[in-house]
């Protein structure tokens, strides 16, 4: 059995105070390690360590520009030290990353227990016109040795079917999706999380910020689109052990033992014209011929 024990921290930053937000996050990670020693990976909401405030609250001018840092840089150095200290994989939401060309991206770094930055994902679909970060141009997956492959998405990315399909095509069995949603469309985001999980036969771990920074309702969805856990609006932690062999089972025998979309795509995809993508479907490397029968 391949399992991944996750802790999704539905929490909030100390508004416009990165140092206090860091202290709060680090203390919560340590508390998670102490309370749930079987946990392997801790996930936090989008822009938690950037200390973003509520959507309608007052904000310092050019806050994004003020707190943006390079990756790697001082903040990821702190994250690396915390990962080594706790022995945990850290997906600390996202940060404002200042790239070498001076542009700023909304970026999720992934830190391994030995302190290495094993992945960095720049949000491909910023929430425009409200979000001013520059979009990234590539989707990202990373390996957890002996466990499986994990994909990264950030908040509004989940509204685009291409995001989860591409991550699943790249072999992701779990997608970690830090989120910062303060608006009433949260219900539709949860619809998308379930649809993305079901249509791609993956786990989706969607972690929103707690009140007052966000409206909460973080969720963990399984590869058949079933909500395993869903939070309220306040601060809490969702702890779950994801059986990644469930992904293998569902892809081989079907959602509800019936539906096998990947096998059907492998069987007929190359004959279907996909003009918006400039070609046809190509079977991913992980989908073996015997799985597509």
C-alpha positions as CSV (number, residue, x, y, z in Angstrom):
1,X,0.0,0.0,0.0
2,X,1.3,3.4,-1.0
3,X,0.0,6.0,1.4
4,X,0.5,9.8,1.9
5,X,-0.4,11.3,5.2
6,X,-1.3,15.0,4.7
7,X,-2.2,17.8,7.0
8,X,-4.1,20.7,5.4
9,X,-3.8,23.8,7.6
10,X,-6.8,26.0,7.1
11,X,-5.4,29.1,8.8
12,X,-4.9,32.8,8.2
13,X,-1.9,35.1,8.2
14,X,-1.3,38.0,10.5
15,X,-2.4,40.7,8.0
16,X,0.4,42.6,6.4
17,X,2.9,41.3,8.9
18,X,5.1,38.7,7.2
19,X,7.3,38.1,10.3
20,X,4.4,37.4,12.6
21,X,2.8,35.2,9.9
22,X,6.0,33.2,9.6
23,X,6.1,32.7,13.4
24,X,2.5,31.6,13.4
25,X,3.0,29.2,10.5
26,X,6.2,27.7,11.9
27,X,4.5,27.1,15.3
28,X,1.5,25.4,13.5
29,X,3.8,23.1,11.6
30,X,5.6,22.1,14.8
31,X,2.3,21.5,16.5
32,X,1.1,19.4,13.6
33,X,4.3,17.3,13.8
34,X,3.8,16.8,17.6
35,X,0.0,16.1,17.4
36,X,0.1,13.9,14.3
37,X,3.5,12.2,14.1
38,X,2.4,10.0,11.2
39,X,1.9,13.1,8.9
40,X,4.4,13.4,6.1
41,X,3.3,16.5,4.2
42,X,1.9,19.8,5.5
43,X,0.0,22.2,3.1
44,X,-1.0,25.8,3.8
45,X,-3.2,28.3,2.0
46,X,-2.2,30.6,-0.9
47,X,-0.1,33.6,-0.1
48,X,-0.1,32.8,3.6
49,X,3.5,33.8,4.1
50,X,3.0,36.9,2.0
51,X,0.6,38.0,4.8
52,X,-2.1,39.1,2.4
53,X,-5.1,40.8,4.0
54,X,-8.8,40.4,3.4
55,X,-10.1,41.3,0.0
56,X,-11.9,44.5,1.0
57,X,-9.5,45.5,3.8
58,X,-7.0,48.4,3.6
59,X,-3.7,47.4,2.2
60,X,-0.3,49.2,1.9
61,X,0.5,50.5,-1.5
62,X,2.4,48.0,-3.7
63,X,2.2,45.2,-1.1
64,X,3.1,42.5,-3.6
65,X,6.2,44.4,-4.7
66,X,7.2,45.0,-1.1
67,X,7.1,41.4,0.0
68,X,8.3,39.7,-3.2
69,X,11.5,37.6,-2.7
70,X,13.7,35.5,-5.0
71,X,13.3,31.7,-4.9
72,X,15.6,30.4,-3.6
73,X,16.1,33.2,-1.1
74,X,15.8,34.1,2.6
75,X,12.2,32.8,3.0
76,X,12.9,29.5,1.3
77,X,16.0,29.2,3.5
78,X,13.8,29.5,6.6
79,X,11.4,26.9,5.1
80,X,14.3,24.5,4.5
81,X,15.4,24.8,8.1
82,X,11.9,24.2,9.3
83,X,11.5,21.1,7.1
84,X,14.8,19.7,8.4
85,X,13.8,20.4,12.0
86,X,10.4,18.7,11.7
87,X,11.2,16.0,9.1
88,X,8.2,17.1,7.0
89,X,7.5,17.8,3.4
90,X,6.3,21.4,3.2
91,X,4.0,23.0,0.6
92,X,3.7,26.4,2.4
93,X,0.9,27.8,0.2
94,X,2.4,30.3,-2.2
95,X,4.7,33.3,-2.0
96,X,5.4,36.3,-4.1
97,X,8.5,35.4,-6.1
98,X,10.6,38.1,-7.7
99,X,12.1,36.6,-10.9
100,X,15.5,37.4,-12.3
101,X,13.9,39.8,-14.8
102,X,12.1,41.7,-12.1
103,X,8.6,40.3,-12.7
104,X,6.6,38.9,-9.7
105,X,4.9,35.5,-9.8
106,X,2.6,33.8,-7.4
107,X,4.7,30.8,-6.7
108,X,4.4,27.6,-4.7
109,X,7.7,26.1,-3.5
110,X,8.0,22.5,-2.3
111,X,10.5,21.7,0.4
112,X,11.6,18.1,1.1
113,X,12.5,16.9,4.6
114,X,16.2,17.3,3.9
115,X,15.7,21.0,3.1
116,X,15.9,20.9,-0.7
117,X,13.6,22.9,-3.0
118,X,12.4,20.0,-5.1
119,X,9.8,21.9,-7.1
120,X,8.6,25.4,-7.8
121,X,5.3,26.2,-9.5
122,X,4.4,29.7,-10.9
123,X,0.6,30.1,-11.0
124,X,-0.4,29.8,-14.7
125,X,-3.8,31.3,-14.3
126,X,-3.8,34.3,-11.9
127,X,-7.2,35.6,-10.9
128,X,-7.4,38.4,-13.4
129,X,-8.1,41.3,-13.4
130,X,-7.8,41.3,-9.6
131,X,-4.5,39.6,-9.3
132,X,-1.4,41.5,-10.6
133,X,1.2,38.7,-10.5
134,X,2.6,37.6,-13.8
135,X,1.4,34.2,-15.1
136,X,3.7,31.2,-15.2
137,X,4.0,29.2,-18.4
138,X,4.4,25.5,-17.3
139,X,2.7,23.0,-15.1
140,X,4.7,21.2,-12.4
141,X,4.8,17.7,-10.8
142,X,7.3,16.3,-8.3
143,X,8.2,12.8,-7.0
144,X,7.8,11.7,-3.4
145,X,10.2,8.7,-3.4
146,X,8.5,5.5,-2.5
147,X,5.1,7.2,-2.5
148,X,4.1,8.7,-5.8
149,X,3.9,11.8,-8.0
150,X,2.3,15.0,-6.9
151,X,1.1,17.9,-9.0
152,X,0.7,21.6,-8.0
153,X,-2.0,24.1,-8.8
154,X,-3.0,27.4,-7.1
155,X,-6.6,28.6,-6.5
156,X,-8.0,29.9,-9.8
157,X,-6.0,27.3,-11.8
158,X,-8.7,24.8,-10.8
159,X,-11.3,26.7,-12.9
160,X,-9.4,25.7,-16.1
161,X,-9.9,22.0,-17.0
162,X,-6.5,22.1,-18.8
163,X,-4.7,22.4,-15.5
164,X,-5.7,19.2,-13.8
165,X,-5.8,17.2,-17.0
166,X,-2.2,18.3,-17.8
167,X,-1.0,17.4,-14.2
168,X,-2.7,14.0,-14.4
169,X,-1.2,13.5,-17.9
170,X,2.2,14.2,-16.3
171,X,1.5,11.4,-13.9
172,X,0.2,13.2,-10.8
173,X,-1.9,11.0,-8.5
174,X,-2.5,13.9,-6.0
175,X,-2.8,17.6,-6.8
176,X,-2.1,20.1,-4.0
177,X,-4.0,23.3,-4.5
178,X,-3.4,26.1,-2.1
179,X,-6.2,28.7,-2.3
180,X,-7.1,32.1,-1.1
181,X,-10.8,32.7,-1.7
182,X,-12.8,35.3,0.1
183,X,-15.8,35.4,-2.2
184,X,-19.0,33.6,-2.6
185,X,-17.9,31.6,-5.6
186,X,-16.2,29.2,-3.2
187,X,-19.1,26.8,-3.7
188,X,-18.3,26.6,-7.4
189,X,-14.6,26.0,-6.6
190,X,-15.6,23.0,-4.6
191,X,-17.7,21.8,-7.6
192,X,-14.6,22.2,-9.7
193,X,-12.5,20.3,-7.2
194,X,-14.8,17.3,-7.3
195,X,-15.1,17.4,-11.1
196,X,-11.3,17.7,-11.5
197,X,-10.8,14.7,-9.2
198,X,-13.4,12.6,-10.9
199,X,-12.6,13.3,-14.5
200,X,-8.9,12.8,-14.0
201,X,-9.1,10.1,-11.3
202,X,-6.8,11.9,-8.9
203,X,-6.9,13.2,-5.3
204,X,-7.4,16.9,-4.9
205,X,-6.3,18.6,-1.7
206,X,-7.7,22.2,-1.9
207,X,-6.7,24.3,1.1
208,X,-8.3,27.7,1.5
209,X,-7.6,30.4,4.1
210,X,-9.6,30.6,7.3
211,X,-11.8,33.6,8.2
212,X,-11.2,36.5,8.1
213,X,-8.5,36.1,5.3
214,X,-10.8,33.6,3.4
215,X,-14.1,31.8,3.7
216,X,-12.5,28.4,4.5
217,X,-14.3,25.2,3.3
218,X,-11.0,23.5,2.5
219,X,-11.6,20.0,1.1
220,X,-9.9,16.7,0.3
221,X,-11.5,14.9,-2.6
222,X,-10.8,11.3,-3.7
223,X,-10.3,9.9,-7.2
224,X,-14.0,9.1,-7.6
225,X,-15.0,12.7,-6.8
226,X,-16.1,11.9,-3.3
227,X,-15.4,14.6,-0.6
228,X,-13.5,12.8,2.1
229,X,-13.3,15.9,4.4
230,X,-14.5,19.5,4.2
231,X,-13.7,22.2,6.7
232,X,-15.9,25.0,8.1
233,X,-15.0,28.7,7.9
234,X,-12.7,28.9,10.9
235,X,-9.2,27.7,11.6
236,X,-8.8,24.0,11.6
237,X,-6.6,21.2,10.3
238,X,-7.7,18.4,8.0
239,X,-5.6,15.3,8.6
240,X,-6.0,12.4,6.1
241,X,-4.1,9.4,4.9
242,X,-4.4,9.1,1.1
243,X,-4.1,5.6,-0.4
244,X,-2.5,6.2,-3.7
245,X,-3.2,2.6,-4.8
246,X,-6.8,3.8,-4.9
247,X,-5.7,5.9,-7.9
248,X,-4.4,2.8,-9.6
249,X,-7.6,0.9,-8.8
250,X,-9.9,3.6,-10.0
251,X,-8.0,4.1,-13.3
252,X,-7.9,0.4,-14.0
253,X,-11.4,-0.6,-13.0
254,X,-13.3,2.7,-13.2
255,X,-14.9,5.3,-11.0
256,X,-17.7,3.5,-9.2
257,X,-16.3,0.4,-10.9
258,X,-17.7,1.7,-14.2
259,X,-16.1,4.8,-15.8
260,X,-12.6,4.5,-17.3
261,X,-11.9,7.8,-19.2
262,X,-8.1,7.4,-19.4
263,X,-8.4,3.9,-21.0
264,X,-10.9,5.3,-23.5
265,X,-8.6,8.2,-24.4
266,X,-5.8,5.8,-24.9
267,X,-7.9,3.7,-27.2
268,X,-9.4,6.4,-29.4
269,X,-7.7,9.7,-28.6
270,X,-5.2,9.6,-31.4
271,X,-8.1,9.5,-33.9
272,X,-9.9,12.6,-32.5
273,X,-9.0,15.9,-33.9
274,X,-8.3,18.5,-31.2
275,X,-8.0,21.8,-33.1
276,X,-7.7,24.0,-30.0
277,X,-4.7,22.0,-29.0
278,X,-3.2,21.7,-32.4
279,X,-3.3,17.9,-32.6
280,X,-4.7,14.7,-31.1
281,X,-4.5,13.0,-27.7
282,X,-1.2,11.3,-26.9
283,X,-1.3,8.4,-24.4
284,X,0.8,9.4,-21.3
285,X,3.8,7.2,-20.5
286,X,2.3,6.0,-17.2
287,X,-0.7,4.5,-19.0
288,X,0.5,1.1,-20.0
289,X,-1.1,-0.8,-22.9
290,X,-2.5,-3.4,-20.6
291,X,-4.3,-0.7,-18.6
292,X,-5.9,0.7,-21.7
293,X,-7.6,-2.5,-22.8
